[in-house]
Amino acid sequence: MHSKTSSYVGLLYVAPALAFVLTFTVYPLVQMVWMSLHNWSLIAAKKFIGFGNFVKAWNDPQFWTSLEFTLKYTILITPVLMVLGYLIALLTAENRPLRQFTRSVVFAPVVIGLGASSLLWYWLFSYDFGLINRALMDLGVIAKPVVWFGADADIALGAVIVSIVWKVVGFGTILFVAAIHAIPGEIGEAAMVDGASYWQRVRRITLPLTAKTILLVTLVSVIGSLLAFDQFYIMTAGQPRNLTATSVFLIYLNSFPYLKLGYGAALSLILAGIILVCTCLQMLLSRRSHA
């Protein structure tokens, strides 16, 4: 009797959290699955079509173009964020005033809204008034202003990558610094006594002992890149010819301007499946590094 009463009390404690998860996670997910099985527009009655939206996605050239562009963006930006973030962390890990100040400067853009930073960089890359075109012309790198957005997808991708690296590299840097600080100092001191150079200590001690943090930051970076939307919506608007429309941008276009809610839900589920695979892969690698 006492055990049964304790179970009810425990259930009462977890009820708010359970209600929150059911309301804001489980119900929207079930609703999205249900929507993906329908041809549903806000201006017409919904019609059950089974897996028709998934077949449509398979045969949609724009779906593959957007997915390829999203993967290309993820593959290009993730190594840059990881290597640059880790190098900055190594250079600023010691708690000296100048290095602490440098960490603060690198981290500052992280607290700026992505929309605001995208507008800032859109202005910096402006064809007519952008400071970047002006600086490159003054340095003799280019003879005339570059059309960064709307003409060439690769040039636009490079410009967006520059803006996002500036925006988020500080996030990984701070996590790497915390991981480096967690390494017991005695290990590094013993290696120094044995005559290990700085880079030998980094390669044999620092990198292996921060491997779990590296995998975590990699996963966060990959997921964030796969979900990229704001920067492309503001800076490229998918142009030219929707070649810079990411997967989330395509979901937005179909769900809202085109009012194809069922197709948008199907695209969302496909992207969620890709992210789930990346997450499982990271967990597998994390367990292996821990073992």
C-alpha positions, 0 to 999 in steps of 0.5 A: 500500500505504501509502495503504491502511494509512493508511485502515485506521488512520483508520477505526480512529480513528473507529470508537468515534465511529461505533459510538456514533452507530450504537448510540445514534442510528441503531439507535433511529431505525430501531427507532422507524420499525419500531415506528411501522408496527406495532400493538404493545402490551407485553401483546400480540403486535405486528401489522404495519399499515403506515401505519395509526398515521399515519392514526390520528394524522390522525384523532385529535382529541387529536393536533390539540389537543396539536399546536395547544397546543404550537405556541401555547406555542411562538409565545407563549414564543419572542418573550418569551424572545428580546426579554427575553433581548436587552434584558437582554444589552444592559443587562448587556453591559459588564463592570462588577461590578454588571452581571456580578453581574446576569448571574449572577443572571439565569443562575442559574435555568438550572442548576436542574433543570427538574423542581425549578423546576416544583415550585417554581413549582407551589407559588408558584401554589398556590391555597391556599398560593401566594405569588403569589395572596397577593401579588396579593390584597394588592396589590388586583389580584384579590379571591379566589385564582386557580385557576391549574391544572386549570380554564382552559387559557389561565390554566395556559399563562400560569403555565407560560410565566412559570415557563419564562421565569424558568428559561431566559431567562438561557441566551439572555442569556449567548449574546447577551452573548458575541455582543455582546462579539465585535463589534470595539470600533472599529466602535462607536467610529467610529459614536460619532464620527459622532454615532450615538445608542445606539439607532442603534448597536444598530439599525444595528450590534449587531443585524445583527452578532449576527443569527446568534446570534439565529437560533441562540437562536431555533432552540434556543428553538423546539425546546425549546418543541416538546419541552416535557414536564416543566413540563406533566407536573408543573404541569398534568398535561394538565388540564383535559380534556387541553387542556394536554397537549403533543405530547410529553405525548401521546407519553408517554401513548400509549407508557407508560400506554396501552402503545400503543408503535406509535402513540407511535412514529408520533407521535414521528416526526411531531414529529421531522419538524416539528422537522426543518423548523424546523431546515432553515428556521433553516439557510436563514435563517442562510445568507442572513444570512451572505451 
